[in-house]
Amino acid sequence: KDFTAYADVCFRQFGDRVSYWTTVNEPNAFANLGYDYGIAPPQRCSSINHCSRGNSSTEPYITVHHVLLAHASVARLYRKKYQDKQRGYIGVNIFAFGLLPLTNSTEDAIATQRYYDFLIGWMANPLVYGDYPKIMKQNVGSRLPAFSDRESKQVKGSADFLGVINYYIVYVKDNPSSLNKKLRDWNADSATEIFFNLDTASSNEFPIQPLGLQRVLEHFKQLYGNPPMYIHENGSLSLSL
């Protein structure tokens, strides 16, 4: 309710000049960095990830779930009260690596798709289809919040466009043994390992890799019905970040 009230002020004050609204910036990234790995605000995670407070096995999922509900609430407000008059559009953006299998094995190919489901599908599936990917529901179980029928209908179709943030490619390896861990987080639930190709990076930054962005956009096209897309961030990323 507070976020929707804040958005109402923004629409009222700036809607005559702003045509494209992005409600939340890369929630799938800040949920993991802030609530799983604990290296970004609010620096919450489990003790296994060296935080003094938090729960890496549940809080990233709770965070994204409430972001999706907040986004849907704001979208309803905009469409009901402002869109016809201001003629703007409302969406949300998603952080996405470009993904390649580490090897030519079938296992790594399947793992690559699974990682896409955990990274992109975590956000995109509810926005397009109204629920989380089946593999997330299967691997995460009761730790993954569930949408009520009403919430599912509100989240589904709540984005006029999807933004994408992409910088580089990572390589994905199947790692089924992570599902045997007693305490699991998002990364373990995905049953994968990822590797950065640092051999092609300078001492200060990752290389620009157009293939990564191409693969991400193709993924959205094939799995989510070719939605309107905007590239919000892309290029070279400093390793110091």
Solvent accessible surface area in square Angstrom, and as a share of the most:
residue,aa,sasa,rsa
1,K,218,0.92
2,D,125,0.65
3,F,66,0.27
4,T,26,0.15
5,A,60,0.46
6,Y,137,0.52
7,A,8,0.06
8,D,26,0.14
9,V,69,0.40
10,C,21,0.13
11,F,4,0.02
12,R,133,0.48
13,Q,94,0.42
14,F,94,0.39
15,G,3,0.03
16,D,119,0.62
17,R,170,0.62
18,V,48,0.28
19,S,55,0.35
20,Y,111,0.42
21,W,37,0.13
22,T,53,0.31
23,T,24,0.14
24,V,25,0.14
25,N,79,0.41
26,E,39,0.17
27,P,0,0.00
28,N,0,0.00
29,A,15,0.11
30,F,72,0.30
31,A,0,0.00
32,N,10,0.05
33,L,69,0.35
34,G,0,0.00
35,Y,48,0.18
36,D,0,0.00
37,Y,80,0.30
38,G,10,0.10
39,I,123,0.62
40,A,24,0.19
41,P,114,0.72
42,P,49,0.31
43,Q,106,0.47
44,R,63,0.23
45,C,1,0.00
46,S,21,0.13
47,S,89,0.57
48,I,91,0.46
49,N,38,0.20
50,H,170,0.76
51,C,21,0.13
52,S,119,0.77
53,R,129,0.47
54,G,27,0.26
55,N,61,0.31
56,S,1,0.01
57,S,19,0.12
58,T,33,0.19
59,E,29,0.13
60,P,0,0.00
61,Y,0,0.00
62,I,76,0.39
63,T,22,0.13
64,V,0,0.00
65,H,10,0.05
66,H,107,0.48
67,V,19,0.11
68,L,0,0.00
69,L,41,0.20
70,A,29,0.22
71,H,1,0.00
72,A,1,0.00
73,S,28,0.18
74,V,2,0.01
75,A,1,0.01
76,R,101,0.37
77,L,33,0.16
78,Y,0,0.00
79,R,86,0.32
80,K,185,0.78
81,K,105,0.45
82,Y,8,0.03
83,Q,37,0.16
84,D,128,0.67
85,K,152,0.64
86,Q,38,0.17
87,R,197,0.72
88,G,1,0.01
89,Y,103,0.39
90,I,0,0.00
91,G,0,0.00
92,V,0,0.00
93,N,4,0.02
94,I,0,0.00
95,F,28,0.12
96,A,0,0.00
97,F,22,0.09
98,G,0,0.00
99,L,0,0.00
100,L,35,0.18
101,P,42,0.27
102,L,72,0.36
103,T,68,0.40
104,N,163,0.83
105,S,42,0.27
106,T,93,0.54
107,E,99,0.45
108,D,9,0.05
109,A,51,0.40
110,I,102,0.52
111,A,0,0.00
112,T,8,0.05
113,Q,70,0.31
114,R,32,0.12
115,Y,6,0.02
116,Y,12,0.04
117,D,24,0.12
118,F,0,0.00
119,L,6,0.03
120,I,0,0.00
121,G,0,0.00
122,W,0,0.00
123,M,0,0.00
124,A,0,0.00
125,N,26,0.13
126,P,0,0.00
127,L,4,0.02
128,V,40,0.23
129,Y,117,0.44
130,G,1,0.01
131,D,51,0.26
132,Y,7,0.03
133,P,6,0.04
134,K,179,0.76
135,I,45,0.23
136,M,0,0.00
137,K,93,0.39
138,Q,139,0.62
139,N,13,0.07
140,V,5,0.03
141,G,36,0.35
142,S,119,0.77
143,R,57,0.21
144,L,14,0.07
145,P,31,0.19
146,A,87,0.68
147,F,25,0.11
148,S,57,0.37
149,D,118,0.61
150,R,169,0.62
151,E,44,0.20
152,S,28,0.18
153,K,158,0.67
154,Q,39,0.17
155,V,0,0.00
156,K,110,0.46
157,G,43,0.42
158,S,3,0.02
159,A,24,0.19
160,D,37,0.19
161,F,4,0.02
162,L,5,0.02
163,G,0,0.00
164,V,0,0.00
165,I,1,0.01
166,N,0,0.00
167,Y,34,0.13
168,Y,19,0.07
169,I,10,0.05
170,V,0,0.00
171,Y,52,0.20
172,V,0,0.00
173,K,84,0.36
174,D,31,0.16
175,N,33,0.17
176,P,81,0.51
177,S,69,0.45
178,S,4,0.03
179,L,59,0.29
180,N,128,0.66
181,K,116,0.49
182,K,197,0.83
183,L,115,0.57
184,R,46,0.17
185,D,17,0.09
186,W,4,0.01
187,N,50,0.26
188,A,4,0.03
189,D,0,0.00
190,S,0,0.00
191,A,2,0.02
192,T,1,0.00
193,E,67,0.30
194,I,46,0.23
195,F,80,0.33
196,F,78,0.32
197,N,46,0.24
198,L,101,0.50
199,D,140,0.72
200,T,77,0.45
201,A,20,0.16
202,S,65,0.42
203,S,102,0.66
204,N,107,0.55
205,E,76,0.34
206,F,24,0.10
207,P,35,0.22
208,I,111,0.57
209,Q,32,0.14
210,P,102,0.64
211,L,83,0.41
212,G,0,0.00
213,L,25,0.13
214,Q,119,0.53
215,R,84,0.31
216,V,0,0.00
217,L,56,0.28
218,E,82,0.37
219,H,14,0.06
220,F,0,0.00
221,K,98,0.42
222,Q,117,0.52
223,L,64,0.32
224,Y,8,0.03
225,G,65,0.63
226,N,97,0.50
227,P,24,0.15
228,P,85,0.54
229,M,48,0.21
230,Y,93,0.35
231,I,86,0.44
232,H,67,0.30
233,E,62,0.28
234,N,72,0.37
235,G,16,0.15
236,S,51,0.33
237,L,34,0.17
238,S,42,0.27
239,L,73,0.36
240,S,105,0.68
241,L,161,0.80
